[in-house]
């Protein structure tokens, strides 16, 4: 266990950030699954709504440094490509 006061604070801060990032990535993965399920069911309305929300969550995860920008770009391309199969 850390003895230095500033290091003890960093441990607490890092844990809070870890939990926040985990939550953001989990919500993002859930939304991406919703897009995939809607595309499999050929439900364009649900897929459109889920895609819009997934894109928003991806951008938010990048802005809060929960996801790397290249990972986000890959994820956006993947779900957009999947969505385009509906057309």
DSSP file (Angstrom, degrees, kcal/mol; ACC not computed):
  #  RESIDUE AA STRUCTURE BP1 BP2  ACC     N-H-->O    O-->H-N    N-H-->O    O-->H-N    TCO  KAPPA ALPHA  PHI   PSI    X-CA   Y-CA   Z-CA
    1    1 A X              0   0    0      0, 0.0     7,-0.1     0, 0.0     2,-0.1   0.000 360.0 360.0 360.0 143.2    0.0    0.0    0.0
    2    2 A X        -     0   0    0      1,-0.1     3,-0.0     5,-0.1     0, 0.0  -0.351 360.0-168.9 -68.0 145.1    1.2    3.5   -0.8
    3    3 A X        +     0   0    0     -2,-0.1     2,-0.3     5,-0.0    -1,-0.1   0.616  62.2  90.1-104.8 -21.3    2.5    5.6    2.0
    4    4 A X  S  > S-     0   0    0      1,-0.1     4,-2.1     2,-0.0     3,-0.3  -0.636  73.7-137.8 -85.4 133.5    2.7    8.9    0.1
    5    5 A X  H  > S+     0   0    0     -2,-0.3     4,-2.0     1,-0.2     5,-0.1   0.883 102.1  50.0 -59.2 -43.4   -0.5   11.0    0.3
    6    6 A X  H  > S+     0   0    0      1,-0.2     4,-2.0     2,-0.2    -1,-0.2   0.851 110.1  51.3 -67.0 -33.1   -0.5   12.0   -3.3
    7    7 A X  H  > S+     0   0    0     -3,-0.3     4,-2.1     2,-0.2    -1,-0.2   0.870 106.9  53.2 -71.9 -35.9    0.0    8.4   -4.4
    8    8 A X  H  X S+     0   0    0     -4,-2.1     4,-1.7     1,-0.2    -2,-0.2   0.905 109.9  49.2 -62.7 -40.0   -3.0    7.3   -2.3
    9    9 A X  H  X S+     0   0    0     -4,-2.0     4,-2.6     1,-0.2    -2,-0.2   0.903 108.7  52.6 -65.1 -40.9   -5.0   10.0   -4.0
   10   10 A X  H  X S+     0   0    0     -4,-2.0     4,-3.0     1,-0.2     5,-0.2   0.871 105.6  55.1 -63.1 -36.8   -3.9    8.8   -7.4
   11   11 A X  H  X S+     0   0    0     -4,-2.1     4,-1.8     2,-0.2    -1,-0.2   0.929 111.5  43.6 -61.3 -45.6   -4.9    5.2   -6.6
   12   12 A X  H  X S+     0   0    0     -4,-1.7     4,-2.0     2,-0.2    -2,-0.2   0.925 115.4  48.4 -65.3 -45.2   -8.4    6.4   -5.8
   13   13 A X  H  X S+     0   0    0     -4,-2.6     4,-2.3     1,-0.2    -2,-0.2   0.904 110.6  50.8 -63.1 -43.3   -8.6    8.7   -8.9
   14   14 A X  H  X S+     0   0    0     -4,-3.0     4,-2.4     1,-0.2    -1,-0.2   0.876 108.8  51.8 -63.7 -37.7   -7.3    5.9  -11.1
   15   15 A X  H  X S+     0   0    0     -4,-1.8     4,-2.3    -5,-0.2    -1,-0.2   0.906 109.2  49.7 -66.3 -41.1   -9.9    3.5   -9.8
   16   16 A X  H  X S+     0   0    0     -4,-2.0     4,-2.3     1,-0.2    -2,-0.2   0.921 112.7  47.4 -62.1 -43.5  -12.7    6.0  -10.5
   17   17 A X  H  X S+     0   0    0     -4,-2.3     4,-2.7     2,-0.2     5,-0.2   0.894 109.8  53.4 -65.2 -39.7  -11.5    6.5  -14.0
   18   18 A X  H  X S+     0   0    0     -4,-2.4     4,-2.4     1,-0.2    -2,-0.2   0.922 110.9  45.9 -61.2 -44.8  -11.2    2.8  -14.6
   19   19 A X  H  X S+     0   0    0     -4,-2.3     4,-2.2     2,-0.2    -1,-0.2   0.893 113.1  49.7 -66.3 -39.8  -14.8    2.2  -13.5
   20   20 A X  H  X S+     0   0    0     -4,-2.3     4,-2.2     2,-0.2    -2,-0.2   0.915 113.3  46.3 -64.6 -43.6  -16.0    5.1  -15.7
   21   21 A X  H  X S+     0   0    0     -4,-2.7     4,-2.6     2,-0.2     5,-0.2   0.891 111.2  52.0 -66.6 -39.6  -14.1    3.9  -18.7
   22   22 A X  H  X S+     0   0    0     -4,-2.4     4,-2.3    -5,-0.2    -2,-0.2   0.920 110.6  48.4 -61.7 -44.0  -15.4    0.3  -18.1
   23   23 A X  H  X S+     0   0    0     -4,-2.2     4,-2.4     2,-0.2    -2,-0.2   0.905 111.7  49.2 -63.2 -42.9  -19.0    1.6  -18.0
   24   24 A X  H  X S+     0   0    0     -4,-2.2     4,-2.0     1,-0.2    -2,-0.2   0.917 113.3  45.8 -64.8 -43.9  -18.6    3.6  -21.1
   25   25 A X  H  X S+     0   0    0     -4,-2.6     4,-2.5     2,-0.2    -1,-0.2   0.870 112.0  52.2 -68.1 -36.1  -17.1    0.7  -23.1
   26   26 A X  H  X S+     0   0    0     -4,-2.3     4,-2.1    -5,-0.2    -2,-0.2   0.931 110.4  47.0 -65.3 -45.4  -19.7   -1.7  -21.8
   27   27 A X  H  X S+     0   0    0     -4,-2.4     4,-2.1     1,-0.2    -1,-0.2   0.881 112.1  52.3 -62.2 -38.1  -22.5    0.7  -22.9
   28   28 A X  H  X S+     0   0    0     -4,-2.0     4,-2.1     2,-0.2    -2,-0.2   0.921 108.9  48.1 -64.9 -45.5  -20.8    1.1  -26.3
   29   29 A X  H  X S+     0   0    0     -4,-2.5     4,-2.0     1,-0.2    -1,-0.2   0.886 110.5  52.7 -63.7 -38.0  -20.5   -2.7  -26.9
   30   30 A X  H  X S+     0   0    0     -4,-2.1     4,-1.7     1,-0.2    -1,-0.2   0.917 109.8  48.0 -62.3 -43.8  -24.2   -3.1  -25.9
   31   31 A X  H  X S+     0   0    0     -4,-2.1     4,-1.6     1,-0.2    -1,-0.2   0.864 109.3  53.0 -67.7 -35.3  -25.3   -0.5  -28.4
   32   32 A X  H  X S+     0   0    0     -4,-2.1     4,-2.1     1,-0.2    -1,-0.2   0.882 107.3  52.4 -66.2 -37.0  -23.2   -2.1  -31.1
   33   33 A X  H  X S+     0   0    0     -4,-2.0     4,-2.7     1,-0.2    -2,-0.2   0.875 104.6  56.2 -65.1 -36.1  -24.9   -5.4  -30.5
   34   34 A X  H  X S+     0   0    0     -4,-1.7     4,-2.3     2,-0.2    -1,-0.2   0.887 106.8  49.8 -62.4 -38.2  -28.2   -3.7  -30.8
   35   35 A X  H  X S+     0   0    0     -4,-1.6     4,-2.4    15,-0.2    -2,-0.2   0.943 111.5  48.4 -63.4 -47.3  -27.2   -2.5  -34.3
   36   36 A X  H  X S+     0   0    0     -4,-2.1     4,-2.2     1,-0.2    -2,-0.2   0.903 112.6  47.7 -61.1 -42.8  -26.1   -6.0  -35.3
   37   37 A X  H  X S+     0   0    0     -4,-2.7     4,-1.9     2,-0.2    -1,-0.2   0.915 111.7  49.9 -65.6 -42.9  -29.3   -7.6  -34.0
   38   38 A X  H  <>S+     0   0    0     -4,-2.3     5,-2.6     1,-0.2     4,-0.3   0.880 111.2  49.3 -64.1 -37.9  -31.5   -5.0  -35.8
   39   39 A X  H ><5S+     0   0    0     -4,-2.4     3,-1.1     1,-0.2    -1,-0.2   0.905 109.2  52.0 -67.5 -40.7  -29.6   -5.6  -39.1
   40   40 A X  H 3<5S+     0   0    0     -4,-2.2    -2,-0.2     1,-0.3    -1,-0.2   0.856 111.7  46.7 -63.0 -34.3  -30.0   -9.4  -38.7
   41   41 A X  T 3<5S-     0   0    0     -4,-1.9    -1,-0.3    -5,-0.1    -2,-0.2   0.483 111.0-125.1 -84.7  -2.4  -33.8   -8.9  -38.2
   42   42 A X  T < 5 +     0   0    0     -3,-1.1     2,-1.0    -4,-0.3    -3,-0.2   0.806  58.1 151.2  61.7  31.5  -33.8   -6.5  -41.2
   43   43 A X     >< -     0   0    0     -5,-2.6     4,-2.2     1,-0.2    -1,-0.2  -0.790  21.7-178.9 -95.8  96.1  -35.4   -3.8  -39.1
   44   44 A X  H  > S+     0   0    0     -2,-1.0     4,-2.6     1,-0.2     5,-0.2   0.872  76.9  53.1 -68.2 -38.1  -34.2   -0.6  -40.7
   45   45 A X  H  > S+     0   0    0      2,-0.2     4,-2.1     1,-0.2    -1,-0.2   0.939 113.6  42.3 -63.4 -47.1  -35.9    1.8  -38.2
   46   46 A X  H  > S+     0   0    0      1,-0.2     4,-2.6     2,-0.2     5,-0.2   0.888 114.4  52.0 -67.1 -38.3  -34.4    0.1  -35.2
   47   47 A X  H  X S+     0   0    0     -4,-2.2     4,-2.7    -9,-0.2    -2,-0.2   0.896 108.8  50.8 -64.6 -40.1  -31.0   -0.2  -36.9
   48   48 A X  H  X S+     0   0    0     -4,-2.6     4,-2.3     2,-0.2    -2,-0.2   0.930 112.8  45.2 -63.4 -45.8  -31.0    3.5  -37.8
   49   49 A X  H  X S+     0   0    0     -4,-2.1     4,-2.1     1,-0.2    -2,-0.2   0.923 115.6  46.4 -64.3 -44.6  -31.8    4.5  -34.2
   50   50 A X  H  X S+     0   0    0     -4,-2.6     4,-2.6     2,-0.2   -15,-0.2   0.882 111.5  52.2 -66.4 -37.9  -29.2    2.1  -32.7
   51   51 A X  H  X S+     0   0    0     -4,-2.7     4,-2.7     2,-0.2     5,-0.2   0.930 109.2  49.4 -63.2 -45.4  -26.6    3.2  -35.3
   52   52 A X  H  X S+     0   0    0     -4,-2.3     4,-1.9     1,-0.2    -2,-0.2   0.923 114.3  45.0 -59.6 -45.1  -27.1    6.9  -34.4
   53   53 A X  H  X S+     0   0    0     -4,-2.1     4,-2.4     2,-0.2    -1,-0.2   0.884 112.5  51.5 -68.0 -38.4  -26.8    6.1  -30.7
   54   54 A X  H  X S+     0   0    0     -4,-2.6     4,-2.5     2,-0.2    -2,-0.2   0.916 109.1  50.1 -64.8 -43.4  -23.7    3.9  -31.2
   55   55 A X  H  X S+     0   0    0     -4,-2.7     4,-2.3     1,-0.2    -1,-0.2   0.907 111.0  50.1 -61.0 -41.2  -21.9    6.6  -33.2
   56   56 A X  H  X S+     0   0    0     -4,-1.9     4,-2.2    -5,-0.2    -2,-0.2   0.920 111.7  47.4 -63.1 -44.1  -22.7    9.1  -30.5
   57   57 A X  H  X S+     0   0    0     -4,-2.4     4,-2.4     2,-0.2    -2,-0.2   0.869 110.3  52.6 -66.9 -36.4  -21.3    6.8  -27.8
   58   58 A X  H  X S+     0   0    0     -4,-2.5     4,-1.9     2,-0.2    -2,-0.2   0.943 111.2  46.1 -63.3 -47.1  -18.2    6.0  -29.8
   59   59 A X  H  X S+     0   0    0     -4,-2.3     4,-2.2     1,-0.2    -2,-0.2   0.884 112.9  50.6 -63.3 -38.0  -17.4    9.7  -30.2
   60   60 A X  H  X S+     0   0    0     -4,-2.2     4,-1.6     1,-0.2    -1,-0.2   0.894 107.8  52.8 -66.7 -39.6  -18.1   10.3  -26.5
   61   61 A X  H  <>S+     0   0    0     -4,-2.4     5,-2.7     1,-0.2     6,-1.4   0.871 110.6  47.9 -64.3 -36.6  -15.8    7.5  -25.5
   62   62 A X  H ><5S+     0   0    0     -4,-1.9     3,-1.4     3,-0.2    -2,-0.2   0.920 109.3  52.4 -68.9 -43.0  -13.0    9.0  -27.6
   63   63 A X  H 3<5S+     0   0    0     -4,-2.2    -2,-0.2     1,-0.3    -1,-0.2   0.799 113.2  43.9 -66.2 -27.3  -13.5   12.4  -26.2
   64   64 A X  T 3<5S-     0   0    0     -4,-1.6    -1,-0.3    -5,-0.1    -2,-0.2   0.326 114.5-117.1 -97.2   7.6  -13.3   11.1  -22.6
   65   65 A X  T < 5S+     0   0    0     -3,-1.4    -3,-0.2     2,-0.2    -2,-0.1   0.744  80.9 123.8  64.1  26.8  -10.2    8.9  -23.5
   66   66 A X  S   <S+     0   0    0     -5,-2.7     2,-0.3    -6,-0.2    -4,-0.2   0.763  78.0  30.7 -81.7 -26.4  -12.1    5.7  -22.7
   67   67 A X  S    S-     0   0    0     -6,-1.4     2,-0.2    -9,-0.1    -2,-0.2  -0.944  88.2-113.0-129.0 149.9  -11.4    4.5  -26.3
   68   68 A X     >  -     0   0    0     -2,-0.3     4,-2.4     1,-0.1     5,-0.2  -0.573  28.7-121.5 -78.9 147.5   -8.5    5.1  -28.6
   69   69 A X  H  > S+     0   0    0      1,-0.2     4,-2.2    -2,-0.2     5,-0.1   0.840 112.1  51.0 -62.5 -34.0   -9.3    7.1  -31.7
   70   70 A X  H  > S+     0   0    0      2,-0.2     4,-2.1     1,-0.2    -1,-0.2   0.882 109.7  49.9 -71.0 -37.0   -8.2    4.3  -34.1
   71   71 A X  H  > S+     0   0    0      2,-0.2     4,-2.4     1,-0.2    -2,-0.2   0.919 111.7  49.4 -63.1 -43.7  -10.2    1.7  -32.2
   72   72 A X  H  X S+     0   0    0     -4,-2.4     4,-2.7     1,-0.2     5,-0.2   0.904 109.0  51.5 -63.4 -42.0  -13.2    4.0  -32.5
   73   73 A X  H  X S+     0   0    0     -4,-2.2     4,-2.2     1,-0.2    -1,-0.2   0.904 110.9  48.8 -62.5 -40.8  -12.7    4.6  -36.2
   74   74 A X  H  X S+     0   0    0     -4,-2.1     4,-2.2     2,-0.2    -2,-0.2   0.910 112.1  48.2 -64.8 -42.7  -12.5    0.8  -36.8
   75   75 A X  H  X S+     0   0    0     -4,-2.4     4,-2.4     2,-0.2     5,-0.3   0.907 111.4  49.7 -65.4 -42.1  -15.7    0.3  -34.8
   76   76 A X  H  X S+     0   0    0     -4,-2.7     4,-2.2     1,-0.2     5,-0.2   0.910 112.0  48.2 -63.6 -41.7  -17.6    3.0  -36.6
   77   77 A X  H  X S+     0   0    0     -4,-2.2     4,-2.3    -5,-0.2    -1,-0.2   0.899 110.5  52.7 -64.7 -40.0  -16.5    1.6  -40.0
   78   78 A X  H  X S+     0   0    0     -4,-2.2     4,-1.9     1,-0.2    -2,-0.2   0.938 114.1  39.3 -63.1 -48.9  -17.6   -1.9  -38.9
   79   79 A X  H  X S+     0   0    0     -4,-2.4     4,-2.5     2,-0.2    -1,-0.2   0.833 114.9  53.3 -75.3 -29.6  -21.1   -1.0  -37.8
   80   80 A X  H  X S+     0   0    0     -4,-2.2     4,-2.2    -5,-0.3    -1,-0.2   0.911 109.6  48.9 -67.2 -40.9  -21.6    1.4  -40.7
   81   81 A X  H  X S+     0   0    0     -4,-2.3     4,-0.6    -5,-0.2    -2,-0.2   0.902 112.4  48.5 -63.5 -41.5  -20.6   -1.3  -43.2
   82   82 A X  H >< S+     0   0    0     -4,-1.9     3,-1.0     1,-0.2     4,-0.3   0.917 111.2  49.9 -63.7 -44.5  -23.0   -3.7  -41.5
   83   83 A X  H >< S+     0   0    0     -4,-2.5     3,-1.9     1,-0.2     4,-0.3   0.865 102.6  61.5 -62.7 -37.3  -25.8   -1.1  -41.6
   84   84 A X  H >< S+     0   0    0     -4,-2.2     3,-0.9     1,-0.3    -1,-0.2   0.672  87.6  72.8 -67.0 -15.9  -25.2   -0.4  -45.3
   85   85 A X  T << S+     0   0    0     -3,-1.0    -1,-0.3    -4,-0.6    -2,-0.2   0.694  86.1  67.2 -70.9 -15.7  -26.1   -4.1  -46.0
   86   86 A X  T <         0   0    0     -3,-1.9    -1,-0.2    -4,-0.3    -2,-0.2   0.772 360.0 360.0 -72.2 -25.4  -29.7   -3.1  -45.3
   87   87 A X    <         0   0    0     -3,-0.9    -1,-0.2    -4,-0.3    -2,-0.1   0.475 360.0 360.0 -77.3 360.0  -29.9   -0.9  -48.4
